Amino acid sequence: MPEISLSRGYTLIAHGPARVRVLEGSVHVFGATLGAGSEAFAEPTRSLPLHATENTKLHVETGSFSLFEGDTTPGEWYSLAETILEEGLRRVIVVGDVDSGKTSLVTLLVNALAGGGRRVAVIDADVGQKSIGPPGTVGLGVTDRQVYTLTSIEMHDAFFIGSNTPSGILHRSLTGVALLLRKAEKLSDFTVIDTTGWVTDSEGRELKLFKAFLTEPDLVVLVGDPRTLAQIERPLKKLFRVVRVPRPRAVFERRREDRREYRRWMYSKYLSRATVKSVDIESIDMAYAFSFTGFPLTPSEKAKLEGILGVGVLYAERSDDHLGAVVLSQPIQQAVELAKNVLGVRHARIISGFELVHSVVGFMSREKYCEGIGVITSFNPHEKQISVLTQVESLSDKLWLLGVQKVNPSSFEEEAGLEKWFI
């Protein structure tokens, strides 16, 4: 594309995926300065405002763009950042509806607070539209420098909740935020928490309320129009300091398909250099599932189970409340109920193993809540092997967290997932 002359005071908004180079002059992106020779990348389906602080020449190498007169970032955002810095408000949580500019505001706050020996931690709790950490996680990043996008902040740790939405698993999201906050405050001078755009319905309301209870923020920032978010503001203002700031002047709403495409890009970011590793199923310890959580049955118990089910059993286990088995073919339901009664358990998970294929899994260790993620690529019932596409090493030493989301390991496109606790 041709060079673009951007007069001082004007803003070019690059629509991702887009790559922009600054040839002459300088621009501000959420408070970060990009001078001549700098390059910025707008992630797929996201927008990046480059505000000219002097007459500037840009080269948009890929992608499309829009031009606006003035700064599209609200002045109230800059004032808010000054207040946080001047008053030393160490713990800030940002709340807003979808496409309200929450992540943009968090980026600006990072740029205002970082530097001068100060470190800023970002807890990215927007599990479906991640900036720090892969989809389905609450992520933690720490920086002491300015960034034009949160995706450039390296993930320090994360907490895998196993879903692109906290719906039905609020406790996992809240636990992730609480654990990462504990880490964040040992590493930083300020902590800023980004949240999902789920601010309605009973669960959405409770998620924001209990997240505030857990984090006890010095400041709650509501992003949006004055007549919105009353259901969040009214309960919180009785307990915490709450301020409102407007949305950016130029907001580009994203469709459901756009959000899926962004997650595809994030999966590819975390898995493009991964390799396939195979693990014996008997070495797996799993959470967020019934399977692979019990004691293996003895050979005689396994033979008895085969007689009850009437099918070949490759692996079987039992815990206090469940019977789990990997079988060569599915038994009739009456046989499964009989097996539950004989063994005295409430739940039975009788699977072929192929139900796991393309499931996203997280890996936890004693050192990190999330060593990384993987996608189960295949299951070999005869060799009792599960293969996983992942960058994580020594899988048998990790706790596996089974997600409900499924992803094609070649294209990283999302597929129909599992029900919670189906396995």
Secondary structure, DSSP 8 states (H G I E B T S, - for coil): --EEEE-TTEEEEEEEEEEEEEEESEEEETTEEEETT-EEEE-TT-EEEEEESSSEEEEEEEEEEEEEES-SS-HHHHHHHHHHHHHT--EEEEEE-TTSSHHHHHHHHHHHHSBTTB-EEEEE--TTS-SSS-TTEEEEEEESS--SSGGGS-EEEEEE-SSSS-TT-HHHHHHHHHHHHHHHHHH-SEEEEE--S--SHHHHHHHHHHHHHHH--SEEEEES-TTS-HHHHHHHHTTS-EEEE---SS-----HHHHHHHHHHHHHHHHTT-EEEEEEGGG-EEESSSTT-SEE--HHHHHHHHHHHTS-EEEEEE-SSEEEEEESS---HHHHHHHHHHHT-SEEEEE-SGGGTTEEEEEE-SS-S-SEEEEEEEEETTTTEEEEEES---GGGSEEEEEEEEE-TTT--EE----TT--
